[in-house]
């Protein structure tokens, strides 16, 4: 988005491979006095921001939840999002998030992965306990029958059987 009030426009789509964005944006730096760049935080992390800053390009990362938007506007495309981000960067309406050092980001990612693994381990143990316990109840035949349907796992079958164990209450009045 150039200075002024004109709408932001699509300049170029640059695949992220670590080198291409820096090269492409450096071409713009030569032709312009000021270049500011932003992108939404996501699964690719903060490496691009650090690389751009090392190359002398002003870059911020913004939280997707803090990007202004219209209520109900859920259509998301890369080009549309990029133009919207450029517009709000120019107007100063974006809130930057902290970009941690690479080592701190790695620690954070490792901690989150550990937490995910721990939660998965707890869930696996509970699923095993459900499987063992259901075999000792009158629900076992119903659970096995429900699992015969495509897409119904043990947990779904147990949930249905346990929560709706008395199917007669759904009988229609005749």
TORPA-4810 file (N, C-alpha, C, O; in nm, 3 decimals):
<nodes>
NODE_1_0.086_-0.117_0.000_0.000_0.000_0.000_0.090_0.123_0.000_0.166_0.146_0.094_X
NODE_2_0.080_0.199_-0.105_0.161_0.321_-0.114_0.105_0.427_-0.020_-0.006_0.415_0.031_X
NODE_3_0.184_0.529_0.001_0.136_0.640_0.084_0.012_0.699_0.020_-0.007_0.692_-0.101_X
NODE_4_-0.073_0.756_0.102_-0.195_0.817_0.051_-0.316_0.732_0.082_-0.314_0.647_0.171_X
NODE_5_-0.420_0.756_0.007_-0.547_0.691_0.037_-0.586_0.584_-0.065_-0.689_0.519_-0.051_X
NODE_6_-0.503_0.565_-0.169_-0.541_0.467_-0.271_-0.539_0.327_-0.213_-0.467_0.299_-0.117_X
NODE_7_-0.617_0.239_-0.272_-0.628_0.102_-0.222_-0.495_0.028_-0.237_-0.417_0.054_-0.329_X
NODE_8_-0.473_-0.064_-0.145_-0.354_-0.149_-0.154_-0.368_-0.239_-0.276_-0.479_-0.277_-0.313_X
NODE_9_-0.256_-0.272_-0.339_-0.261_-0.356_-0.458_-0.165_-0.473_-0.444_-0.072_-0.470_-0.363_X
NODE_10_-0.190_-0.576_-0.522_-0.103_-0.693_-0.520_0.017_-0.664_-0.608_0.002_-0.631_-0.726_X
NODE_11_0.135_-0.676_-0.553_0.258_-0.651_-0.627_0.313_-0.781_-0.682_0.342_-0.792_-0.802_X
NODE_12_0.328_-0.880_-0.596_0.391_-1.004_-0.637_0.362_-1.110_-0.531_0.353_-1.078_-0.413_X
NODE_13_0.348_-1.234_-0.573_0.336_-1.345_-0.479_0.473_-1.410_-0.469_0.531_-1.453_-0.568_X
NODE_14_0.524_-1.415_-0.346_0.659_-1.467_-0.325_0.651_-1.591_-0.237_0.609_-1.582_-0.122_X
NODE_15_0.691_-1.706_-0.289_0.690_-1.827_-0.204_0.796_-1.813_-0.095_0.904_-1.758_-0.118_X
NODE_16_0.765_-1.864_0.021_0.860_-1.853_0.132_0.955_-1.971_0.130_0.917_-2.084_0.159_X
NODE_17_1.079_-1.943_0.096_1.182_-2.046_0.100_1.302_-1.999_0.180_1.406_-2.064_0.181_X
NODE_18_1.287_-1.886_0.247_1.395_-1.835_0.331_1.479_-1.729_0.263_1.531_-1.639_0.330_X
NODE_19_1.495_-1.736_0.130_1.582_-1.643_0.058_1.502_-1.550_-0.033_1.531_-1.430_-0.038_X
NODE_20_1.404_-1.603_-0.104_1.330_-1.524_-0.204_1.263_-1.399_-0.148_1.271_-1.293_-0.211_X
NODE_21_1.196_-1.406_-0.032_1.131_-1.283_0.016_1.232_-1.170_0.041_1.204_-1.054_0.011_X
NODE_22_1.346_-1.204_0.096_1.448_-1.102_0.124_1.496_-1.039_-0.006_1.507_-0.917_-0.016_X
NODE_23_1.525_-1.123_-0.108_1.570_-1.070_-0.237_1.465_-0.982_-0.302_1.495_-0.872_-0.349_X
NODE_24_1.342_-1.030_-0.305_1.235_-0.953_-0.370_1.211_-0.821_-0.299_1.192_-0.718_-0.364_X
NODE_25_1.211_-0.822_-0.167_1.184_-0.700_-0.093_1.302_-0.603_-0.098_1.282_-0.481_-0.092_X
NODE_26_1.423_-0.654_-0.110_1.539_-0.566_-0.124_1.531_-0.486_-0.254_1.577_-0.373_-0.261_X
NODE_27_1.471_-0.547_-0.358_1.451_-0.473_-0.484_1.360_-0.353_-0.459_1.382_-0.246_-0.515_X
NODE_28_1.260_-0.371_-0.376_1.170_-0.259_-0.346_1.238_-0.153_-0.261_1.211_-0.034_-0.276_X
NODE_29_1.325_-0.196_-0.171_1.394_-0.099_-0.084_1.477_-0.003_-0.169_1.485_0.116_-0.137_X
NODE_30_1.538_-0.052_-0.277_1.619_0.033_-0.364_1.534_0.139_-0.432_1.580_0.251_-0.456_X
NODE_31_1.409_0.104_-0.463_1.326_0.196_-0.538_1.236_0.283_-0.449_1.166_0.371_-0.499_X
NODE_32_1.238_0.261_-0.321_1.153_0.339_-0.229_1.233_0.383_-0.108_1.329_0.317_-0.068_X
NODE_33_1.193_0.495_-0.051_1.262_0.543_0.067_1.225_0.461_0.190_1.310_0.432_0.275_X
NODE_34_1.097_0.424_0.200_1.051_0.354_0.319_0.974_0.229_0.279_0.886_0.233_0.193_X
NODE_35_1.009_0.119_0.341_0.937_-0.005_0.317_0.911_-0.070_0.452_1.004_-0.097_0.529_X
NODE_36_0.786_-0.094_0.480_0.747_-0.165_0.601_0.672_-0.290_0.559_0.593_-0.287_0.464_X
NODE_37_0.695_-0.399_0.629_0.639_-0.528_0.595_0.575_-0.589_0.719_0.622_-0.567_0.831_X
NODE_38_0.468_-0.665_0.698_0.408_-0.738_0.809_0.351_-0.869_0.758_0.326_-0.886_0.638_X
NODE_39_0.331_-0.961_0.851_0.259_-1.084_0.819_0.194_-1.136_0.946_0.232_-1.101_1.057_X
NODE_40_0.092_-1.221_0.925_0.022_-1.276_1.040_0.102_-1.390_1.101_0.162_-1.471_1.031_X
NODE_41_0.103_-1.393_1.234_0.169_-1.502_1.305_0.102_-1.633_1.266_-0.020_-1.638_1.249_X
NODE_42_0.180_-1.736_1.253_0.124_-1.865_1.213_0.223_-1.977_1.238_0.320_-1.960_1.312_X
NODE_43_0.199_-2.090_1.176_0.282_-2.208_1.201_0.426_-2.197_1.152_0.511_-2.275_1.193_X
NODE_44_0.453_-2.101_1.063_0.590_-2.089_1.013_0.682_-2.017_1.111_0.803_-2.013_1.091_X
NODE_45_0.625_-1.962_1.216_0.708_-1.900_1.319_0.755_-1.761_1.284_0.696_-1.691_1.201_X
NODE_46_0.863_-1.721_1.350_0.912_-1.584_1.340_1.042_-1.572_1.260_1.101_-1.464_1.255_X
NODE_47_1.085_-1.679_1.198_1.211_-1.680_1.124_1.215_-1.578_1.011_1.317_-1.512_0.991_X
NODE_48_1.105_-1.564_0.938_1.100_-1.468_0.828_1.119_-1.326_0.881_1.193_-1.248_0.821_X
NODE_49_1.054_-1.293_0.990_1.068_-1.159_1.047_1.213_-1.133_1.086_1.266_-1.026_1.057_X
NODE_50_1.276_-1.230_1.150_1.416_-1.211_1.190_1.506_-1.192_1.068_1.595_-1.107_1.069_X
NODE_51_1.483_-1.271_0.962_1.564_-1.259_0.839_1.546_-1.122_0.774_1.643_-1.059_0.730_X
NODE_52_1.422_-1.076_0.767_1.396_-0.946_0.706_1.460_-0.834_0.787_1.519_-0.741_0.731_X
NODE_53_1.450_-0.841_0.917_1.510_-0.738_1.001_1.663_-0.737_0.987_1.725_-0.631_0.984_X
NODE_54_1.722_-0.857_0.978_1.868_-0.866_0.958_1.908_-0.802_0.825_2.018_-0.748_0.812_X
NODE_55_1.817_-0.808_0.727_1.845_-0.749_0.596_1.811_-0.600_0.592_1.822_-0.536_0.487_X
NODE_56_1.772_-0.544_0.706_1.742_-0.402_0.713_1.601_-0.364_0.670_1.574_-0.248_0.642_X
NODE_57_1.512_-0.463_0.665_1.374_-0.437_0.625_1.287_-0.434_0.751_1.289_-0.528_0.830_X
NODE_58_1.212_-0.326_0.768_1.124_-0.309_0.884_1.008_-0.407_0.873_0.927_-0.397_0.781_X
NODE_59_1.000_-0.501_0.966_0.897_-0.605_0.961_0.835_-0.623_1.099_0.905_-0.623_1.200_X
NODE_60_0.704_-0.640_1.100_0.636_-0.677_1.224_0.551_-0.800_1.198_0.513_-0.829_1.084_X
NODE_61_0.522_-0.872_1.305_0.432_-0.987_1.299_0.309_-0.948_1.380_0.320_-0.893_1.490_X
NODE_62_0.192_-0.978_1.325_0.068_-0.941_1.393_-0.014_-1.066_1.425_-0.011_-1.165_1.353_X
NODE_63_-0.085_-1.058_1.536_-0.175_-1.167_1.572_-0.299_-1.160_1.485_-0.361_-1.055_1.475_X
NODE_64_-0.337_-1.271_1.420_-0.455_-1.269_1.334_-0.580_-1.219_1.406_-0.665_-1.153_1.346_X
NODE_65_-0.590_-1.250_1.534_-0.709_-1.208_1.609_-0.714_-1.057_1.633_-0.819_-1.004_1.668_X
NODE_66_-0.601_-0.987_1.614_-0.596_-0.844_1.637_-0.605_-0.762_1.509_-0.596_-0.639_1.513_X
NODE_67_-0.621_-0.828_1.394_-0.635_-0.756_1.267_-0.779_-0.708_1.256_-0.872_-0.790_1.263_X
NODE_68_-0.800_-0.579_1.238_-0.937_-0.529_1.227_-1.009_-0.595_1.110_-0.949_-0.626_1.008_X
NODE_69_-1.137_-0.616_1.127_-1.214_-0.677_1.019_-1.362_-0.652_1.039_-1.406_-0.612_1.146_X
NODE_70_-1.437_-0.677_0.934_-1.581_-0.661_0.940_-1.643_-0.785_1.004_-1.596_-0.897_0.981_X
NODE_71_-1.746_-0.766_1.082_-1.817_-0.878_1.142_-1.874_-0.966_1.031_-1.934_-0.916_0.936_X
NODE_72_-1.855_-1.095_1.044_-1.908_-1.189_0.946_-1.824_-1.206_0.821_-1.857_-1.288_0.736_X
NODE_73_-1.714_-1.130_0.808_-1.628_-1.141_0.690_-1.530_-1.255_0.712_-1.425_-1.237_0.774_X
NODE_74_-1.564_-1.373_0.661_-1.483_-1.491_0.687_-1.412_-1.545_0.563_-1.342_-1.646_0.571_X
NODE_75_-1.429_-1.479_0.451_-1.362_-1.524_0.329_-1.215_-1.488_0.341_-1.180_-1.371_0.355_X
NODE_76_-1.129_-1.590_0.335_-0.987_-1.565_0.350_-0.913_-1.618_0.228_-0.923_-1.736_0.193_X
NODE_77_-0.839_-1.530_0.164_-0.749_-1.569_0.057_-0.618_-1.496_0.084_-0.618_-1.390_0.145_X
NODE_78_-0.508_-1.552_0.038_-0.378_-1.490_0.063_-0.371_-1.348_0.007_-0.326_-1.256_0.075_X
NODE_79_-0.417_-1.329_-0.118_-0.410_-1.196_-0.179_-0.496_-1.095_-0.106_-0.453_-0.983_-0.079_X
NODE_80_-0.617_-1.136_-0.074_-0.708_-1.044_-0.003_-0.652_-1.010_0.135_-0.653_-0.894_0.176_X
NODE_81_-0.604_-1.111_0.206_-0.545_-1.087_0.338_-0.423_-0.996_0.329_-0.405_-0.909_0.414_X
NODE_82_-0.340_-1.016_0.227_-0.219_-0.934_0.212_-0.256_-0.788_0.187_-0.196_-0.697_0.245_X
NODE_83_-0.354_-0.765_0.100_-0.397_-0.626_0.075_-0.455_-0.563_0.201_-0.429_-0.446_0.230_X
NODE_84_-0.532_-0.640_0.275_-0.592_-0.589_0.399_-0.482_-0.555_0.501_-0.487_-0.451_0.565_X
NODE_85_-0.384_-0.645_0.514_-0.273_-0.619_0.607_-0.195_-0.495_0.565_-0.158_-0.413_0.649_X
NODE_86_-0.170_-0.480_0.435_-0.097_-0.362_0.385_-0.173_-0.235_0.417_-0.114_-0.135_0.459_X
NODE_87_-0.302_-0.238_0.398_-0.387_-0.121_0.427_-0.378_-0.083_0.576_-0.356_0.033_0.609_X
NODE_88_-0.393_-0.183_0.663_-0.391_-0.154_0.807_-0.251_-0.122_0.858_-0.237_-0.050_0.957_X
NODE_89_-0.148_-0.175_0.793_-0.011_-0.138_0.831_0.012_0.009_0.800_0.069_0.082_0.880_X
NODE_90_-0.032_0.051_0.681_-0.017_0.191_0.641_-0.093_0.284_0.736_-0.042_0.391_0.771_X
NODE_91_-0.212_0.245_0.778_-0.293_0.332_0.865_-0.252_0.324_1.012_-0.301_0.401_1.094_X
NODE_92_-0.163_0.230_1.045_-0.118_0.219_1.184_-0.214_0.145_1.274_-0.208_0.158_1.397_X
NODE_93_-0.304_0.065_1.214_-0.406_-0.004_1.292_-0.372_-0.148_1.327_-0.460_-0.224_1.369_X
NODE_94_-0.246_-0.187_1.311_-0.206_-0.323_1.347_-0.128_-0.322_1.478_-0.055_-0.228_1.509_X
NODE_95_-0.145_-0.429_1.554_-0.072_-0.445_1.679_0.033_-0.553_1.660_0.001_-0.668_1.631_X
NODE_96_0.158_-0.515_1.677_0.267_-0.612_1.660_0.276_-0.703_1.782_0.251_-0.661_1.895_X
NODE_97_0.312_-0.828_1.757_0.340_-0.920_1.866_0.492_-0.925_1.886_0.569_-0.892_1.796_X
NODE_98_0.532_-0.967_2.004_0.675_-0.977_2.034_0.737_-1.091_1.952_0.682_-1.201_1.947_X
NODE_99_0.849_-1.064_1.890_0.922_-1.166_1.815_1.037_-1.213_1.904_1.133_-1.139_1.925_X
NODE_100_1.027_-1.335_1.955_1.131_-1.384_2.046_1.259_-1.420_1.972_1.260_-1.440_1.850_X
NODE_101_1.367_-1.428_2.048_1.492_-1.477_1.990_1.470_-1.620_1.943_1.380_-1.689_1.990_X
NODE_102_1.554_-1.664_1.850_1.538_-1.797_1.793_1.541_-1.907_1.898_1.460_-2.000_1.893_X
NODE_103_1.633_-1.897_1.994_1.645_-2.000_2.099_1.520_-2.001_2.188_1.475_-2.108_2.229_X
NODE_104_1.466_-1.885_2.217_1.346_-1.876_2.300_1.226_-1.935_2.226_1.143_-2.005_2.285_X
NODE_105_1.218_-1.907_2.097_1.110_-1.965_2.017_1.121_-2.118_2.014_1.021_-2.188_2.023_X
NODE_106_1.243_-2.169_2.002_1.264_-2.314_2.000_1.222_-2.377_2.133_1.161_-2.484_2.135_X
NODE_107_1.254_-2.310_2.243_1.213_-2.360_2.375_1.061_-2.361_2.386_1.002_-2.457_2.435_X
NODE_108_0.999_-2.253_2.342_0.853_-2.244_2.347_0.788_-2.354_2.264_0.692_-2.417_2.308_X
NODE_109_0.841_-2.378_2.143_0.787_-2.482_2.057_0.803_-2.620_2.120_0.712_-2.703_2.113_X
NODE_110_0.918_-2.643_2.181_0.944_-2.771_2.248_0.850_-2.790_2.367_0.798_-2.900_2.388_X
NODE_111_0.828_-2.685_2.443_0.737_-2.693_2.559_0.596_-2.724_2.513_0.527_-2.805_2.574_X
NODE_112_0.552_-2.659_2.404_0.418_-2.684_2.353_0.404_-2.826_2.299_0.301_-2.890_2.318_X
NODE_113_0.508_-2.875_2.231_0.505_-3.012_2.180_0.499_-3.112_2.296_0.429_-3.212_2.289_X
NODE_114_0.575_-3.083_2.401_0.573_-3.169_2.519_0.434_-3.172_2.582_0.384_-3.278_2.619_X
NODE_115_0.373_-3.054_2.592_0.239_-3.046_2.650_0.138_-3.123_2.565_0.052_-3.193_2.619_X
NODE_116_0.148_-3.110_2.433_0.059_-3.185_2.343_0.077_-3.336_2.362_-0.020_-3.411_2.368_X
NODE_117_0.203_-3.378_2.373_0.231_-3.521_2.392_0.175_-3.569_2.525_0.119_-3.678_2.534_X
NODE_118_0.190_-3.488_2.627_0.140_-3.523_2.759_-0.012_-3.537_2.755_-0.067_-3.631_2.812_X
NODE_119_-0.080_-3.444_2.691_-0.226_-3.450_2.678_-0.268_-3.574_2.600_-0.367_-3.640_2.634_X
NODE_120_-0.194_-3.605_2.494_-0.225_-3.723_2.413_-0.207_-3.850_2.495_-0.285_-3.944_2.482_X
NODE_121_-0.102_-3.853_2.580_-0.076_-3.969_2.665_-0.192_-3.987_2.763_-0.240_-4.099_2.783_X
NODE_122_-0.238_-3.874_2.825_-0.350_-3.880_2.919_-0.475_-3.930_2.849_-0.549_-4.012_2.904_X
NODE_123_-0.501_-3.879_2.724_-0.618_-3.921_2.648_-0.610_-4.070_2.612_-0.710_-4.141_2.618_X
NODE_124_-0.491_-4.116_2.575_-0.474_-4.257_2.538_-0.503_-4.348_2.659_-0.566_-4.452_2.645_X
NODE_125_-0.457_-4.307_2.776_-0.483_-4.385_2.897_-0.632_-4.390_2.929_-0.684_-4.494_2.968_X
NODE_126_-0.700_-4.278_2.913_-0.843_-4.273_2.941_-0.922_-4.356_2.840_-1.019_-4.422_2.877_X
NODE_127_-0.880_-4.354_2.715_-0.946_-4.435_2.613_-0.930_-4.583_2.646_-1.024_-4.662_2.634_X
NODE_128_-0.810_-4.621_2.689_-0.784_-4.760_2.729_-0.872_-4.799_2.848_-0.928_-4.909_2.851_X
NODE_129_-0.885_-4.710_2.945_-0.969_-4.737_3.062_-1.116_-4.751_3.020_-1.186_-4.838_3.070_X
NODE_130_-1.161_-4.665_2.927_-1.299_-4.675_2.877_-1.322_-4.811_2.811_-1.423_-4.877_2.835_X
NODE_131_-1.226_-4.851_2.729_-1.238_-4.978_2.657_-1.247_-5.096_2.754_-1.328_-5.187_2.734_X
NODE_132_-1.166_-5.093_2.859_-1.168_-5.201_2.957_-1.296_-5.200_3.040_-1.354_-5.305_3.066_X
NODE_133_-1.340_-5.082_3.081_-1.457_-5.071_3.166_-1.586_-5.105_3.093_-1.674_-5.170_3.150_X
NODE_134_-1.598_-5.063_2.968_-1.721_-5.089_2.894_-1.744_-5.238_2.875_-1.859_-5.282_2.865_X
NODE_135_-1.638_-5.316_2.868_-1.650_-5.461_2.851_-1.719_-5.526_2.971_-1.775_-5.635_2.960_X
NODE_136_-1.714_-5.460_3.086_-1.773_-5.514_3.209_-1.915_-5.467_3.232_-1.973_-5.496_3.337_X
NODE_137_-1.973_-5.393_3.135_-2.106_-5.337_3.155_-2.205_-5.392_3.054_-2.169_-5.461_2.959_X
NODE_138_-2.332_-5.359_3.077_-2.437_-5.401_2.984_-2.430_-5.322_2.854_-2.498_-5.356_2.757_X
NODE_139_-2.348_-5.218_2.850_-2.336_-5.136_2.729_-2.244_-5.200_2.623_-2.243_-5.154_2.508_X
NODE_140_-2.170_-5.302_2.660_-2.071_-5.361_2.568_-2.131_-5.400_2.433_-2.073_-5.364_2.331_X
NODE_141_-2.244_-5.473_2.427_-2.299_-5.509_2.296_-2.339_-5.387_2.212_-2.316_-5.384_2.091_X
NODE_142_-2.399_-5.286_2.278_-2.440_-5.166_2.205_-2.317_-5.092_2.152_-2.318_-5.045_2.038_X
NODE_143_-2.214_-5.080_2.232_-2.091_-5.012_2.189_-2.030_-5.083_2.069_-1.990_-5.018_1.973_X
NODE_144_-2.024_-5.216_2.074_-1.969_-5.292_1.961_-2.055_-5.274_1.836_-2.002_-5.262_1.726_X
NODE_145_-2.184_-5.272_1.852_-2.275_-5.253_1.738_-2.258_-5.114_1.677_-2.254_-5.099_1.555_X
NODE_146_-2.247_-5.013_1.762_-2.230_-4.877_1.712_-2.098_-4.861_1.635_-2.091_-4.789_1.536_X
NODE_147_-1.994_-4.931_1.683_-1.865_-4.922_1.616_-1.866_-4.986_1.477_-1.775_-4.962_1.397_X
NODE_148_-1.967_-5.065_1.449_-1.978_-5.126_1.316_-2.011_-5.019_1.210_-1.985_-5.039_1.091_X
NODE_149_-2.068_-4.907_1.255_-2.096_-4.798_1.162_-1.968_-4.726_1.126_-1.882_-4.703_1.211_X
NODE_150_-1.957_-4.690_1.001_-1.838_-4.618_0.954_-1.823_-4.485_1.026_-1.918_-4.407_1.035_X
NODE_151_-1.704_-4.458_1.078_-1.674_-4.331_1.141_-1.705_-4.323_1.289_-1.678_-4.221_1.353_X
NODE_152_-1.761_-4.429_1.346_-1.789_-4.426_1.490_-1.680_-4.503_1.563_-1.669_-4.625_1.554_X
NODE_153_-1.599_-4.427_1.635_-1.488_-4.485_1.710_-1.537_-4.534_1.845_-1.655_-4.518_1.879_X
NODE_154_-1.448_-4.595_1.921_-1.482_-4.643_2.054_-1.535_-4.529_2.140_-1.639_-4.543_2.205_X
NODE_155_-1.466_-4.416_2.140_-1.506_-4.304_2.225_-1.644_-4.253_2.185_-1.728_-4.227_2.271_X
NODE_156_-1.670_-4.239_2.055_-1.802_-4.195_2.010_-1.909_-4.295_2.048_-2.017_-4.256_2.094_X
NODE_157_-1.881_-4.423_2.029_-1.979_-4.527_2.063_-2.008_-4.529_2.212_-2.124_-4.541_2.252_X
NODE_158_-1.907_-4.517_2.295_-1.926_-4.514_2.440_-2.006_-4.391_2.479_-2.095_-4.399_2.564_X
NODE_159_-1.976_-4.277_2.418_-2.049_-4.154_2.449_-2.197_-4.170_2.416_-2.284_-4.136_2.497_X
NODE_160_-2.225_-4.222_2.297_-2.365_-4.243_2.257_-2.433_-4.340_2.352_-2.543_-4.314_2.400_X
NODE_161_-2.368_-4.452_2.378_-2.427_-4.555_2.463_-2.449_-4.507_2.606_-2.553_-4.534_2.666_X
NODE_162_-2.352_-4.436_2.659_-2.362_-4.391_2.799_-2.462_-4.277_2.816_-2.537_-4.273_2.914_X
NODE_163_-2.463_-4.186_2.721_-2.551_-4.069_2.733_-2.694_-4.099_2.691_-2.787_-4.033_2.737_X
NODE_164_-2.712_-4.196_2.606_-2.845_-4.229_2.554_-2.873_-4.377_2.583_-2.923_-4.449_2.497_X
NODE_165_-2.839_-4.420_2.703_-2.852_-4.562_2.735_-2.996_-4.611_2.734_-3.022_-4.729_2.712_X
NODE_166_-3.090_-4.520_2.758_-3.231_-4.559_2.753_-3.294_-4.500_2.628_-3.355_-4.393_2.633_X
NODE_167_-3.280_-4.570_2.515_-3.329_-4.520_2.387_-3.481_-4.508_2.383_-3.536_-4.440_2.297_X
NODE_168_-3.550_-4.574_2.477_-3.696_-4.569_2.479_-3.748_-4.428_2.502_-3.860_-4.395_2.462_X
NODE_169_-3.667_-4.344_2.566_-3.717_-4.209_2.593_-3.732_-4.128_2.465_-3.793_-4.021_2.467_X
NODE_170_-3.676_-4.176_2.353_-3.689_-4.107_2.227_-3.801_-4.164_2.141_-3.822_-4.119_2.029_X
NODE_171_-3.873_-4.260_2.192_-3.984_-4.319_2.115_-4.091_-4.214_2.095_-4.121_-4.135_2.185_X
NODE_172_-4.148_-4.213_1.976_-4.251_-4.112_1.948_-4.384_-4.160_2.007_-4.411_-4.280_2.014_X
NODE_173_-4.464_-4.065_2.047_-4.596_-4.100_2.101_-4.683_-4.148_1.987_-4.687_-4.086_1.881_X
NODE_174_-4.753_-4.259_2.007_-4.828_-4.313_1.895_-4.971_-4.320_1.912_-5.042_-4.364_1.822_X
</nodes>
